[in-house]
Amino acid sequence: MYGQVLGAQASVAVVAGTVGGTLPFTGLSLVWWVLLAATLISIGASLLRTSHVLGRTHRGDRPEAVPSGTAGTS
């Protein structure tokens, strides 16, 4: 009788120790969720920047070309 109670407590402690660093319903570690979020944010930011640059190019609003030999000379 005592072995069953102690075994049940030990198994609950093992399960509680392994679930502490994961998100519910996914089983993924919090570190992986942070890395996934950072990746998605960086991809979204680069796509947003690309769309702005392509929009400016499409409208003809491009920066002036500066010849490489005359930059900074009078």
N, C-alpha and C positions, 0 to 999 in steps of 0.2 A: 504494500500500500504506500509506503513512504517513497519507494523508488519511482512510482508513477507520478506522484506529485512533484518530486524533484526533477524528473525528466520533463514534465510539462513546463515547469518554470524555466528550465534551461533552454528548451526549444523556443519559448517566447522571447527570452533574452537574446538568442541568436538572431531571430527574425527581426526584432526591434533594432538590433545593432546594424543589420545590413540595409534596412529600409531607410535609416535616418538621413542618408545623403542623396536620396533620389526623389523625384517628383511623383506624386500619386498617379496611378493609371498608366504610367509610361515605363517606369523602371530605369529610365536614363538618369545618369548622374547629373548633378547641377552644373558641373564643369562643362559637360557636353552641351547643355542647354545654353550656357553663356557663350561658348564658342560658336554654336549654331546661330545665335542671335547676332553676334558680332559679324559673322560672315554675311548674313542676310542684310544687315544694315550697310555694310561696305559695298555689297553688290548693288543695293538700291541707290546708294549715293553716287556710285559710278555711272549707273544707268541714267540717273537724273541729270548729272553733269553732261553726259554724252548727248542727251536729248536737248539740253540748252544750247550746246555748241552746234549741233546739227540744225537747230531752229534758227540760230543766228546766221549760219552759213546759207541756209535756204532763203532767208530774207535779204541776203546781201550785206549784212552788217558785219563785215570782217575787219579785223584790225589792219592798220596800214603796214605795209612791208617796209622794213628798215634794211637798207643795204649793209652788208657786213663790214665793208671797208671804211665807211664814213661815220660809223656810230661813235659819238663822243668827240669828234674833231670839229674845229671851226674853220 
